Amino acid sequence: MREAPRDSIRDFAGDDAGARVLRDGLGQLARHYAGTPLGERITDVLIGRTDMRDLAGDPELVSLTTGFTRQFAEQWDRMDPDERADLVRRGDVVLADLEPEPDRSR
């Protein structure tokens, strides 16, 4: 019996829900950067040709994600506590929808 191919995105994310979010985000970036070297590197990860950990250390991707993180942090700092709580609640709803249903067959 052959071993199932390794899913580097799942391994990187740590769980199935995180992998779905990460895969979706990578897909959006691959489409946005299509035809560029970065877009090709992201696509290589999505199709399993390259490991997610290699992409995570890619200087261009690091620069891009660092900029996104900085923008988010600045927006977060400008929010009042109610706005922050609302954003957290909305994020929790999204994540709850990604969690697998419990196995009730036992």
MOTAQUI-V832286 format. One record per residue. N is the residue number from 1. SS is DSSP state (a for helix, b for strand, c for the rest). PHI is phi in degrees with one decimal (* if undefined). Layout:
BEGIN
n->N ss->SS phi->PHI
n->N ss->SS phi->PHI
END
This chain:
BEGIN
n->1 ss->c phi->*
n->2 ss->c phi->-81.2
n->3 ss->c phi->-75.2
n->4 ss->c phi->-62.8
n->5 ss->c phi->-61.2
n->6 ss->c phi->-72.3
n->7 ss->c phi->-102.6
n->8 ss->a phi->-67.6
n->9 ss->a phi->-69.6
n->10 ss->a phi->-62.7
n->11 ss->a phi->-60.5
n->12 ss->a phi->-67.7
n->13 ss->a phi->-73.0
n->14 ss->c phi->97.0
n->15 ss->c phi->-157.8
n->16 ss->a phi->-65.2
n->17 ss->a phi->-64.3
n->18 ss->a phi->-63.0
n->19 ss->a phi->-64.8
n->20 ss->a phi->-64.3
n->21 ss->a phi->-63.9
n->22 ss->a phi->-64.0
n->23 ss->a phi->-61.9
n->24 ss->a phi->-63.0
n->25 ss->a phi->-62.9
n->26 ss->a phi->-64.2
n->27 ss->a phi->-62.2
n->28 ss->a phi->-63.4
n->29 ss->a phi->-65.0
n->30 ss->a phi->-61.0
n->31 ss->a phi->-67.2
n->32 ss->a phi->-65.2
n->33 ss->c phi->-101.8
n->34 ss->c phi->-54.6
n->35 ss->c phi->84.5
n->36 ss->c phi->-111.8
n->37 ss->a phi->-57.7
n->38 ss->a phi->-64.0
n->39 ss->a phi->-58.4
n->40 ss->a phi->-66.6
n->41 ss->a phi->-65.4
n->42 ss->a phi->-65.8
n->43 ss->a phi->-60.3
n->44 ss->a phi->-58.7
n->45 ss->a phi->-68.9
n->46 ss->a phi->-60.9
n->47 ss->c phi->-93.4
n->48 ss->c phi->86.5
n->49 ss->c phi->-79.9
n->50 ss->c phi->-127.9
n->51 ss->c phi->-79.0
n->52 ss->a phi->-57.9
n->53 ss->a phi->-63.9
n->54 ss->a phi->-66.3
n->55 ss->a phi->-64.9
n->56 ss->a phi->-61.5
n->57 ss->c phi->-95.2
n->58 ss->c phi->-65.8
n->59 ss->a phi->-55.8
n->60 ss->a phi->-67.7
n->61 ss->a phi->-68.1
n->62 ss->a phi->-59.3
n->63 ss->a phi->-61.4
n->64 ss->a phi->-63.2
n->65 ss->a phi->-70.3
n->66 ss->a phi->-64.1
n->67 ss->a phi->-64.1
n->68 ss->a phi->-62.1
n->69 ss->a phi->-63.8
n->70 ss->a phi->-62.8
n->71 ss->a phi->-61.4
n->72 ss->a phi->-62.0
n->73 ss->a phi->-61.5
n->74 ss->a phi->-66.2
n->75 ss->a phi->-65.7
n->76 ss->a phi->-59.2
n->77 ss->a phi->-62.9
n->78 ss->a phi->-82.5
n->79 ss->c phi->-78.3
n->80 ss->c phi->-84.4
n->81 ss->a phi->-56.3
n->82 ss->a phi->-67.1
n->83 ss->a phi->-64.3
n->84 ss->a phi->-63.2
n->85 ss->a phi->-62.0
n->86 ss->a phi->-65.2
n->87 ss->a phi->-63.0
n->88 ss->a phi->-63.3
n->89 ss->a phi->-59.6
n->90 ss->a phi->-63.6
n->91 ss->a phi->-64.3
n->92 ss->a phi->-62.3
n->93 ss->a phi->-64.4
n->94 ss->a phi->-61.2
n->95 ss->a phi->-64.7
n->96 ss->a phi->-62.3
n->97 ss->a phi->-68.6
n->98 ss->a phi->-88.6
n->99 ss->c phi->-68.3
n->100 ss->c phi->-68.5
n->101 ss->c phi->-66.6
n->102 ss->c phi->-64.8
n->103 ss->c phi->-78.3
n->104 ss->c phi->-100.3
n->105 ss->c phi->-78.3
n->106 ss->c phi->-89.6
END
